[in-house]
Amino acid sequence: MSLPPEKASELKQIIHQQLLKMDVHGRIREVLAETIREELAPEHQQLSTEDLIKALRQRGIIDDVMKELKFVTDVHETERTSAPKPSTHFVDREPPVLKKTNIDPTRRYLYLQVLGGKAFLEHLQEPEPLPGQICSTFTLCLHFRNQRFRSKPVPCACEPDFQDGFLLEIHKDSLGDGSKMVDATTMLSICDPVHIVLIKTDTFGETSLVASYFLEWRSVLAADNGITNIAVELLGVGTESKVSVGVLNIRLEMYPQLNKKLSSEITSTQFSLERQKTAEKERLFLVYAKQWWREYLQIRPTHNTRLVKIFAQDENGVNRPVCSYVRPLRAGRLLDTPRQAARFVSVLGHERAPVIGGGGGKQEQWCTLLAFLCRNKGDCEDHANLLCSLLLGFGLEAFVCVGTKAKGVPHTWVMTNGSDGTITFWESLTGNRYIHRPINPDDPPLAEQPKPLYPYRTIGCIFNHQKFFGNCQPSDAVEVCVFDLHDESKWKPMSGEAIKSVCAPGATSSVPPFPPLCASTIDAAVTSNEIEVQLRILVSEHRKDLGLSTIWDDQLSYLLSPALAAYELERTTGVSAGNEEFQDAVRRAVPDGHTFKGFPIHFVHRNARRVFATCLRSPFCEEIICCRGDQVRLAVRVRVFTYPESACAVWIMFACKYRSVL
């Protein structure tokens, strides 16, 4: 097999670097000197290549080199043949995504190493985990210029043992210079930070956001040898955004090394200019927003009570324009339709921002997209922002709506404006869609009015990445709202130029770039089997406590699969299919004189114990699990449907058949 000249030279360079790294040349010289001393002194005979290779093999140097050479195998083949082995220290459910990195010698890289943490004082009293014991873990998630990385989980401790390296490619956005290696001056103009998110996973698999930090990496451009060490202090999130949670030791290294480093004065001047430019843009937008709000209040005094949200706080307590939380987001090949995108967003967990203390007040926290995706759960605002971004990516005119639900509870949802004027509401927490048909208050009393099916009561404003409209109609009730966005007597717009100045990508350094979505790392079949086995054990133990025996019917369990697939299809597309075949199969499986009962239920987590506890609270499910009678046969089927970001919809059906005894 012949290689093209450029590939051959690249291969030679990689081999040369590997030999240099292992100091093979130095070790060969030592062996050569030793061999000459021991074997050639008496006879002064010629030393052949074979003699040298034999000496190298005897001393294990050739074996060492061969061990260092990694051969890439078919990952899918190894996944099929090798069974997953349980960890002895803590359970890492998500295997590392990057097995091997191919380095392009013509590109520039930033090698970021995390060399441990310290002063995580909340875990000062954390006991040392025993071998085999499942413990709480820390995981670091990184995003830099469309590249995402995830560290290995490490046990939570006062000094967590992070030992991970990430190879970040520094490239230009324009395709014309794609093959040209960027120099120090060009890199200084790349103001994208490295976004680092720290996630804690407890022993039950529940995730929480610990810290979110934007690392300024360009200080390495002025460092000697292109290497710098930084101690990064991580601050908490939400109400604890001014409190230190710990320190990360980070080492930054340029690869290949820079021919010429920049002076520290140049880098500090650049950072200062960027901060001034950002601050000035944000100041001008704030002045404009205040003027817009004064004009809005002058239209009608009652506007003061409407939910018109121009700024929102992120997880670090930073006030940002709401338009900066939305951006067209393309999911590549991970999502195929807008409705599938809505289903994906709905299976991400819903959790309000935690509040210390009572009072019932809602803690406001609009998360950056990376923090939301890494935690795999967030509040309704996070869901609505992500769904709106995905719908914009699919080419729809989408807006985030800010208003209230029943009882005046603040809520956000998504709206799409069809080219024919059709207004569709999308509930990001459930994936449900509602067509909006406004009620005309001037119609005669006997005229039939459409009955709204959606749960929304009032609407204060709508926005996306380019537009912001305040509702200035006489009533802010959704059912009478007319969404004619070109009519300024109904919707007061903000200046598109003002929004663009602070919300467009790269407009200010305070607006973080959006990360790409990642494919799921969950094996649907393996996870379905695991949950099903655990549920069978839990059911058998529960029935044993009641003095009942348990006999499982595997065939009946298998027959439940089409129903679970149909339920998920209906949630995704709104179309129900395959019910006739399922009913026919069940009729054939249940003999005359027997009764069949089935209970389907849906979850967005994979904790079998929580599933079982929830099911027992339902009288219908408890009736099946605790079924008494003649010839009782039980069945359970679990079907996990995977989505990007390791989100999943878990459908479970419990069923039983027994002889009816009157």
C-alpha positions in Angstrom: 0.0 0.0 0.0 1.6 3.3 -1.1 0.9 6.6 0.6 0.8 10.0 -1.1 4.0 12.1 -0.4 2.2 14.6 2.0 0.7 11.7 4.1 4.0 9.9 4.2 5.8 13.0 5.5 3.0 13.6 8.0 3.3 9.9 9.2 7.1 10.3 9.5 6.6 13.4 11.6 4.2 11.7 14.0 6.6 8.7 14.4 9.5 11.1 15.0 7.5 13.0 17.6 6.5 9.7 19.3 10.1 8.5 19.4 11.3 11.9 20.8 8.5 11.7 23.5 9.7 8.3 24.7 13.4 9.4 24.4 14.0 6.2 22.3 17.2 7.7 20.7 18.8 8.2 24.1 18.0 4.7 25.2 19.3 3.2 21.9 22.7 5.1 22.5 22.9 3.6 26.0 22.2 0.1 24.7 24.7 0.6 21.9 27.5 1.7 24.3 26.7 -1.1 26.7 26.7 -3.8 23.9 30.0 -2.5 22.6 31.6 -2.6 26.1 30.3 -6.1 26.9 30.5 -8.0 23.6 33.0 -6.3 21.2 36.0 -5.7 23.5 37.6 -9.2 23.2 37.1 -9.8 19.4 36.7 -6.3 17.9 34.2 -7.9 15.4 31.7 -5.8 13.4 28.3 -5.1 15.2 25.4 -6.0 12.8 21.9 -4.5 12.8 20.5 -7.8 13.9 22.8 -7.8 17.0 21.5 -4.3 17.9 17.8 -5.2 17.5 18.4 -8.4 19.6 19.9 -6.2 22.3 17.0 -3.8 22.2 14.5 -6.6 22.3 16.2 -8.2 25.3 16.0 -4.9 27.3 12.3 -4.5 26.4 12.7 -1.2 24.5 11.0 -2.5 21.3 8.1 -3.8 23.5 7.7 -0.4 25.1 7.5 1.4 21.7 4.9 -1.2 20.4 2.8 -0.6 23.6 2.7 3.1 22.9 1.4 2.6 19.4 -2.4 2.6 19.5 -4.2 0.9 16.7 -7.7 2.3 16.0 -10.3 -0.5 15.9 -13.9 -0.4 14.9 -15.6 1.2 17.9 -19.0 -0.3 17.1 -17.5 -3.8 16.8 -15.9 -3.6 20.3 -19.2 -2.2 21.7 -21.0 -5.2 20.3 -18.6 -7.8 21.5 -17.5 -6.6 24.9 -19.9 -6.5 27.9 -19.7 -3.4 30.1 -17.8 -4.0 33.3 -18.8 -2.4 36.6 -16.5 0.2 38.0 -14.8 -0.5 41.3 -14.8 3.0 42.7 -17.7 5.0 41.3 -20.1 4.4 38.4 -19.4 6.4 35.2 -22.5 5.8 33.1 -21.2 7.9 30.3 -18.1 6.5 28.6 -15.5 9.0 27.4 -16.4 10.3 24.0 -12.9 10.8 22.7 -10.8 7.6 22.5 -8.1 9.0 20.2 -7.4 12.4 18.8 -5.8 12.9 15.4 -3.6 16.0 15.4 -3.3 17.9 12.2 0.3 19.3 12.1 -0.9 22.3 10.0 -3.4 23.6 12.6 -3.0 25.4 15.9 -4.2 23.8 19.1 -4.6 24.9 22.7 -3.9 22.1 25.2 -5.9 22.7 28.4 -5.0 20.5 31.3 -7.0 20.5 34.6 -4.5 19.5 37.3 -6.7 19.0 40.3 -8.8 21.3 42.4 -8.6 22.6 45.9 -10.6 24.6 48.5 -14.0 22.9 47.7 -14.9 23.6 51.3 -18.4 22.3 51.1 -16.9 18.8 50.8 -14.3 19.3 53.6 -16.0 16.6 55.8 -16.6 14.3 52.9 -15.5 10.8 53.9 -13.1 8.9 51.6 -15.3 6.6 49.5 -14.7 2.9 50.0 -13.8 0.7 46.9 -17.1 -0.3 45.2 -19.1 2.4 46.9 -21.1 4.7 44.8 -20.3 8.3 45.7 -21.2 11.9 44.5 -19.0 13.0 41.6 -17.9 16.2 39.9 -17.8 16.5 36.1 -16.3 19.3 34.1 -18.0 20.3 30.7 -16.1 22.6 28.3 -17.2 24.4 25.2 -14.9 26.3 22.9 -15.6 27.4 19.3 -18.1 24.6 18.4 -16.1 22.0 20.3 -17.4 20.2 23.4 -15.5 18.1 25.9 -16.4 16.3 29.1 -14.0 15.2 31.9 -14.0 11.9 33.7 -16.2 12.0 36.8 -14.1 12.3 40.0 -15.4 11.7 43.6 -16.5 14.9 45.3 -13.8 16.0 47.8 -12.2 19.2 49.3 -9.4 18.6 46.7 -11.1 16.8 43.8 -8.6 14.8 41.7 -9.2 16.3 38.3 -6.5 15.0 35.9 -7.8 15.6 32.4 -6.4 17.2 29.2 -8.5 18.7 26.4 -7.1 19.5 22.9 -8.9 22.6 21.6 -8.5 23.5 18.0 -8.1 27.2 17.3 -9.4 27.9 13.9 -10.7 30.9 11.9 -14.3 31.1 11.0 -13.7 31.9 7.3 -13.2 28.9 5.1 -10.6 30.7 2.9 -7.9 30.6 5.6 -8.9 27.1 6.9 -5.7 25.5 5.9 -3.4 28.3 7.1 -2.0 28.0 10.6 -3.2 31.0 12.7 -0.4 33.2 14.2 -0.4 34.9 17.6 -1.9 38.2 16.3 -4.8 36.4 14.7 -5.4 34.4 17.8 -5.4 37.6 19.9 -8.5 38.8 17.9 -10.4 35.5 18.7 -12.3 36.7 21.8 -14.3 33.5 22.4 -13.7 32.3 25.9 -13.5 28.6 27.0 -16.8 28.1 28.9 -16.3 25.7 31.8 -19.3 24.2 33.6 -18.9 22.2 36.8 -21.7 19.6 37.4 -22.3 17.6 40.6 -24.0 14.2 40.3 -25.3 12.7 43.6 -25.5 9.0 44.5 -29.0 8.9 43.0 -27.9 10.2 39.7 -29.4 13.7 40.2 -27.4 16.5 38.7 -26.9 20.0 40.0 -25.1 23.1 38.6 -22.1 24.0 40.8 -20.3 26.7 38.8 -20.1 28.3 35.4 -16.9 30.1 34.4 -15.6 31.8 31.2 -11.9 31.3 30.9 -9.8 33.9 29.2 -7.2 31.7 27.5 -5.3 34.3 25.5 -2.9 35.1 28.3 -0.9 32.1 27.0 0.0 34.1 23.9 2.4 36.2 26.1 3.7 33.3 28.1 7.3 32.0 28.0 7.5 28.8 25.9 3.8 29.1 25.2 2.9 27.5 28.6 1.1 29.2 31.5 -0.5 27.9 34.7 -3.6 29.5 36.1 -5.5 29.1 39.4 -9.2 29.7 38.5 -11.5 30.6 41.3 -15.0 29.2 40.6 -18.0 31.1 42.0 -21.4 29.6 42.8 -24.6 30.1 40.8 -27.9 31.9 41.4 -28.1 33.3 44.9 -24.5 32.1 45.6 -23.0 33.8 42.6 -20.7 35.9 44.9 -19.5 32.9 46.9 -16.4 30.9 46.1 -17.0 27.1 45.6 -13.4 26.1 44.9 -10.3 26.6 42.8 -9.2 24.7 39.7 -5.5 24.5 38.7 -5.3 24.9 34.9 -2.3 24.6 32.6 -2.5 26.1 29.1 -0.1 25.2 26.3 0.1 26.2 22.7 0.7 23.4 20.2 2.8 23.8 18.0 4.8 26.4 20.0 4.6 30.0 18.8 7.6 31.2 16.8 7.1 34.6 18.4 5.2 35.4 21.6 3.3 38.6 22.2 4.2 41.1 24.9 2.0 41.2 28.0 1.3 44.9 27.3 -0.2 44.0 23.9 -2.5 41.4 25.4 -3.6 43.5 28.4 -4.3 46.5 26.0 -6.4 44.2 23.8 -8.4 42.9 26.8 -8.9 46.4 28.0 -10.2 47.7 24.6 -12.6 44.8 24.3 -14.0 45.4 27.8 -14.4 49.1 27.1 -16.2 48.4 23.7 -18.5 45.9 25.4 -19.3 48.2 28.3 -20.1 51.1 25.9 -22.4 48.9 23.8 -24.2 47.7 26.9 -24.5 51.2 28.3 -26.1 52.5 25.0 -28.5 49.6 24.9 -29.5 50.3 28.6 -30.1 54.0 27.8 -32.3 52.9 24.8 -34.2 50.3 26.8 -35.0 52.9 29.5 -36.3 55.3 26.9 -38.4 52.5 25.2 -39.9 51.5 28.6 -40.9 55.1 29.4 -42.7 55.4 26.0 -44.4 52.0 26.7 -45.7 53.2 30.1 -47.1 56.4 28.5 -49.4 54.4 26.2 -51.4 53.1 29.1 -50.7 53.3 32.9 -51.8 49.6 33.4 -48.7 48.5 31.3 -46.7 48.8 34.5 -48.2 45.4 35.6 -47.6 43.5 32.4 -44.8 41.0 32.2 -42.5 42.8 29.8 -39.1 41.3 30.3 -36.2 43.1 28.6 -33.3 41.8 30.8 -32.8 38.5 32.7 -30.2 37.2 35.0 -28.1 34.2 34.0 -26.7 31.6 36.4 -23.8 33.9 37.4 -26.2 36.7 38.3 -25.3 38.8 35.2 -28.1 40.8 33.7 -28.3 40.2 29.9 -30.9 41.2 27.3 -33.4 38.4 26.8 -32.8 38.4 23.1 -29.2 37.1 23.7 -30.6 33.8 25.2 -32.0 32.8 21.8 -30.2 32.1 18.5 -30.9 29.9 15.5 -29.6 26.5 16.4 -29.2 23.7 13.9 -29.2 20.2 15.3 -27.3 18.6 12.4 -28.5 15.0 11.9 -29.6 14.6 15.5 -33.2 16.0 15.0 -35.2 15.7 11.8 -38.3 17.8 12.4 -39.5 20.7 14.5 -42.0 18.4 16.3 -39.1 16.0 17.1 -37.2 19.1 18.5 -40.2 19.9 20.7 -40.3 16.3 22.0 -36.5 16.5 22.7 -36.9 19.7 24.7 -39.8 18.3 26.7 -37.9 15.3 27.9 -35.2 17.4 29.4 -36.0 17.6 33.1 -38.0 20.5 34.6 -36.6 22.0 37.8 -36.9 25.5 39.2 -33.8 27.3 40.4 -33.1 26.3 44.0 -33.9 28.9 46.7 -32.4 29.0 50.2 -35.2 29.7 52.7 -39.0 30.0 52.3 -41.2 32.9 51.2 -42.5 31.2 48.0 -40.8 33.7 45.8 -39.4 32.3 42.5 -35.7 32.6 42.1 -35.0 34.0 38.6 -32.2 32.2 36.7 -32.1 31.9 32.9 -29.2 29.5 32.3 -26.7 29.7 29.4 -27.3 26.9 27.0 -24.2 24.9 28.0 -25.2 24.9 31.7 -28.8 23.8 30.8 -27.6 21.0 28.5 -24.9 19.7 30.8 -27.3 19.6 33.8 -30.0 18.0 31.6 -32.7 20.0 33.4 -33.8 23.6 33.9 -36.8 25.9 34.4 -39.5 26.8 31.8 -37.4 29.7 30.5 -34.5 27.5 29.6 -36.8 25.0 27.8 -38.5 27.8 25.9 -35.2 29.5 24.9 -33.8 26.2 23.6 -37.0 25.2 21.7 -37.3 28.7 20.1 -33.6 28.4 19.0 -34.2 25.0 17.4 -37.4 26.1 15.6 -35.5 29.2 14.3 -32.8 26.7 13.1 -35.6 24.8 11.2 -36.5 28.0 9.4 -39.6 28.9 11.3 -40.5 32.4 12.6 -40.4 31.6 16.3 -40.7 33.8 19.4 -40.5 33.2 23.1 -43.6 34.4 24.8 -43.5 35.8 28.4 -46.8 35.8 30.3 -48.8 33.9 32.9 -50.7 30.7 33.3 -53.7 30.1 35.6 -53.6 31.8 39.0 -51.2 34.4 37.6 -48.2 32.1 37.7 -45.4 33.6 35.5 -44.6 31.3 32.5 -42.8 31.3 29.2 -43.7 29.3 26.1 -42.9 29.5 22.3 -45.0 30.8 19.4 -44.5 30.3 15.7 -46.0 32.8 13.1 -46.9 30.9 9.9 -46.5 32.5 6.5 -50.3 32.3 6.2 -50.8 34.1 9.5 -51.5 30.9 11.6 -50.3 31.4 15.2 -49.2 28.2 16.9 -48.3 28.0 20.6 -45.7 25.3 21.6 -45.5 24.3 25.3 -41.8 23.5 25.8 -42.3 21.5 29.0 -44.8 19.0 27.3 -44.2 19.3 23.6 -48.0 20.1 23.1 -49.0 22.4 20.3 -52.1 24.7 20.2 -53.5 26.7 17.3 -54.5 30.2 18.5 -57.8 31.6 17.3 -58.5 35.0 19.0 -61.9 35.8 20.4 -63.3 39.1 19.1 -64.7 41.0 22.1 -66.8 43.2 19.7 -68.8 40.2 18.3 -72.5 40.0 19.3 -73.2 37.9 22.4 -74.8 35.0 20.5 -71.9 34.6 18.1 -70.0 31.3 18.6 -66.5 31.9 19.9 -63.5 29.5 19.7 -62.8 27.8 23.1 -59.1 28.1 23.9 -57.4 24.8 24.8 -54.1 26.3 25.9 -53.3 27.0 29.5 -52.0 30.5 29.0 -53.8 33.5 30.5 -51.9 36.7 29.8 -49.0 37.7 27.5 -46.7 40.7 28.1 -44.0 40.5 25.4 -42.5 38.2 22.7 -38.9 38.1 21.5 -36.4 36.2 19.4 -32.7 36.9 18.5 -33.6 39.9 16.3 -36.9 41.2 17.5 -38.7 42.3 20.7 -42.3 43.3 20.9 -44.2 44.7 23.9 -48.0 43.9 24.0 -49.8 47.2 24.0 -53.4 46.0 23.2 -56.1 47.1 25.6 -56.2 43.7 27.2 -53.2 41.4 27.7 -55.4 38.3 27.9 -54.1 35.7 25.4 -57.5 34.7 24.2 -58.3 38.2 22.7 -54.7 38.8 21.6 -54.2 39.6 17.9 -50.7 38.7 16.7 -50.4 41.3 13.9 -46.8 42.2 14.6 -46.7 44.9 11.9 -49.4 46.9 13.7 -47.5 49.1 16.1 -50.8 50.0 17.9 -50.9 46.4 19.0 -47.2 45.5 19.5 -44.6 48.1 20.3 -41.3 47.0 18.6 -37.8 47.6 19.8 -35.1 48.8 17.3 -33.6 45.9 15.5 -30.3 47.7 15.3 -30.2 48.2 19.1 -30.9 44.5 19.6 -28.3 43.5 17.1 -25.6 45.7 18.7 -25.7 43.6 21.9 -27.2 40.3 20.9 -25.6 39.3 17.6 -22.9 36.6 17.8 -19.6 38.3 18.5 -21.2 41.7 19.2 -20.0 41.7 22.8 -17.8 39.4 24.7 -20.5 39.1 27.4 -22.8 37.0 25.1 -21.5 33.4 25.2 -21.6 31.5 21.9 -24.0 28.6 21.6 -22.6 25.1 21.8 -23.6 22.4 19.3 -25.9 19.5 20.4 -24.2 16.2 21.2 -25.4 12.8 20.2 -26.7 10.5 23.0 -24.3 8.2 24.7 -27.0 6.0 26.1 -27.5 2.5 24.6 -31.3 2.3 24.4 -31.5 -1.5 24.4 -29.1 -2.1 27.3 -30.7 0.6 29.4 -34.2 -0.7 28.7 -33.1 -4.2 29.8 -31.4 -2.9 33.0 -34.5 -1.0 34.1 -36.7 -3.9 33.3 -34.6 -6.4 35.3 -34.6 -4.0 38.3 -38.3 -3.5 38.1 -38.9 -7.3 38.0 -36.8 -7.6 41.2 -38.7 -4.8 42.9 -42.1 -6.2 41.9 -41.2 -9.7 43.1 -39.9 -8.4 46.4 -43.0 -6.3 46.9 -45.3 -9.2 46.2 -43.2 -11.5 48.5 -43.8 -9.0 51.3 -47.5 -9.4 50.7 -47.3 -13.2 50.7 -47.8 -13.5 47.0 -45.8 -15.5 44.5 -44.7 -14.0 41.2 -44.7 -15.7 37.8 -43.5 -13.6 34.8 -44.9 -14.1 31.3 -42.1 -13.2 28.9 -44.3 -13.5 25.8 -46.9 -11.1 27.2 -44.1 -8.7 28.2 -42.8 -8.7 24.6 -46.3 -8.1 23.2 -46.4 -4.8 25.1 -43.6 -3.3 23.0 -45.7 -2.0 20.0 -47.9 -0.1 22.4 -44.9 1.7 24.0 -43.5 2.5 20.5 -47.0 3.9 19.5 -47.2 6.1 22.6 -43.8 7.7 21.8 -44.7 8.2 18.1 -47.9 9.9 19.2 -46.0 12.2 21.5 -43.6 13.1 18.8 -45.8 13.4 15.7 -49.4 13.7 17.1 -50.3 10.7 15.1 -51.6 7.4 16.7 -50.7 4.2 14.8 -50.6 0.4 15.4 -53.3 0.2 18.1 -55.3 -2.4 16.2 -52.4 -4.9 16.0 -51.6 -4.5 19.7 -55.2 -5.1 20.7 -55.4 -8.2 18.4 -52.1 -9.6 19.8 -53.3 -9.2 23.4 -56.7 -10.8 22.6 -54.8 -13.9 21.2 -52.5 -14.0 24.2 -55.2 -13.9 26.8 -57.3 -17.1 26.9 -61.1 -17.1 27.3 -62.2 -16.6 30.9 -59.1 -14.6 31.7 -58.8 -10.8 32.4 -56.1 -8.6 31.1 -55.1 -5.3 32.7 -52.4 -2.9 31.5 -51.0 0.4 32.8 -48.6 2.5 30.8 -46.6 5.3 32.4 -43.9 7.8 31.1 -40.8 9.1 32.8 -37.8 11.3 31.8 -35.3 9.7 34.2 -33.8 6.2 34.5 -34.0 5.5 38.2 -35.9 2.2 38.7 -36.6 2.7 42.4 -38.2 6.2 41.8 -40.2 4.7 38.9 -41.5 1.9 41.2 -42.4 4.2 44.0 -44.3 6.5 41.6 -46.2 3.6 40.1 -47.3 2.3 43.5 -48.9 5.6 44.2 -51.3 5.0 41.3 -54.3 2.8 42.4 -54.5 1.3 38.8 -50.9 0.3 38.8 -50.9 -0.9 42.4 -53.9 -3.1 41.5 -51.8 -4.8 38.7 -48.6 -5.2 40.8 -50.5 -6.6 43.8 -52.9 -8.7 41.7 -54.5 -11.7 43.4 -56.4 -14.5 41.7 -56.1 -17.8 39.9 -53.3 -18.3 37.3 -51.9 -14.8 37.8 -49.2 -14.0 35.2 -47.3 -10.6 35.4 -45.6 -8.7 32.6 -43.5 -5.6 32.4 -41.9 -3.9 29.4 -39.6 -0.9 29.4 -38.7 1.0 26.3 -36.1 3.8 26.4 -36.1 6.3 23.5 -32.9 8.3 23.3 -32.5 11.9 22.3 -29.5 14.2 22.0 -27.6 15.3 25.1 -28.4 11.8 26.7 -32.0 12.9 27.3 -34.4 10.0 27.1 -38.1 9.2 27.2 -38.8 6.1 29.3 -42.1 4.3 28.6 -43.1 1.5 31.0 -46.1 -0.8 30.9 -47.1 -3.1 33.8 -49.7 -5.8 32.8 -51.3 -8.9 34.3 -53.6 -11.6 33.2 -55.6 -13.9 35.5 -58.5 -16.3 35.5 -61.7 -14.4 36.4 -63.3 -16.2 39.4 -66.8 -15.0 40.3 
